[in-house]
Amino acid sequence: MNDRLVQMNGGPGNKLRVLMVQPQLRWQKPAENLEQLGQLIKGSLSHDKADLILLPETFTTGFLGDLDREPESMEGEAAKWMRRLARKFDAAVGGSVVIGEDGKRLNRFLFVTPDGAISHYDKRHLFAHGGEHKLYSAGKERVIVSFRGWRIALNICYDLRFPVWCRNRDDYDLSVFVANWPATRATAWGALLKARALENQAYAIGINRVGRDGNGLEYLGLSAAYDGLGEELLNLGGEVAARIVTLDLDGLRTLRRDLPFLADADTFTLNI
C-alpha cells in the first residue's frame, strides 16, 4: 500500500475547531451550490473562528451529477473558490470535486490551506453498486495531511465501509469522511462512523448532505463527529446547517496513553 503524508502550514496546537457544513446540494448547478455553501460558511464564521471547514463529497454537482459536464482542473473554479475561502477565514477547506487529469475522471478530496497550497486524495473505493467504478478512476494511496499540529486522514464516502483501509497505525488523529450517503443506508452511516472512531482511537467526522438528487435518491444529512471513545460530539440532524465542533488533541493523547490498545493491533500489508 502506498501512503502519503503531506506537511501543510501551521504550527502545533491542542484544539481544532471544525466547521461542519451540511447543505442541500442542487443537482448539476455548481454556481448555486457554491453560493449556498458560501452563505452558510459566512453566517457561521461572521462572529466565530474555525481552523478547518469541511464540505460534502462532490459539493459542486452532487454525486454523479457531473457526467454531462467537463470535469474541473486543479486550477478550476472550485479550487479557486476554496482558496479564496481558506485565505479569507484563515482556515483549511476540505471537500471533494470531480477532477479531470491525464484523461481520467477522479473523485478528488481537495484540502486547501490559507496559504493557497492544495493537497489531494483520490477516492480509493468507488461505489460499484451505483456504477461509479465505470465512470471514474480509483486512487492508489492513502493520504494523511499534517495541519496545525493535527494529522488528518482524508477519505471519501464509501471508504467508510472498509476498516482495513481506515486502520490507524498511530499515524492520524482525525479521520474525515466527506460523503453523499443516501437515506436508505443511514443506519450504516452512523454505526460505521462510530466504529471507525472507536477501533482507531481517533476522532471521526462524517460530512453528508440533505435533499434529493437528480437520480431520485434522498439524503438525510446526519453529519456527525465522534471522539476516540465513540461518543457523539455533534450531529447536524436532517436540516441544512453549519456548526462548529471543537476537538482536543491533549484529551486524545491521554486516552491513548491510558488505554494503549493501538499497540496491540495486528500488523499487515495491504496490496492494491
Summary of the structure (lengths in Angstrom):
residues: 272
radius of gyration: 17.2
end to end distance: 6.0
largest distance: 52.6
contacts: 921
relative contact order: 0.18
helix: 27%
strand: 32%
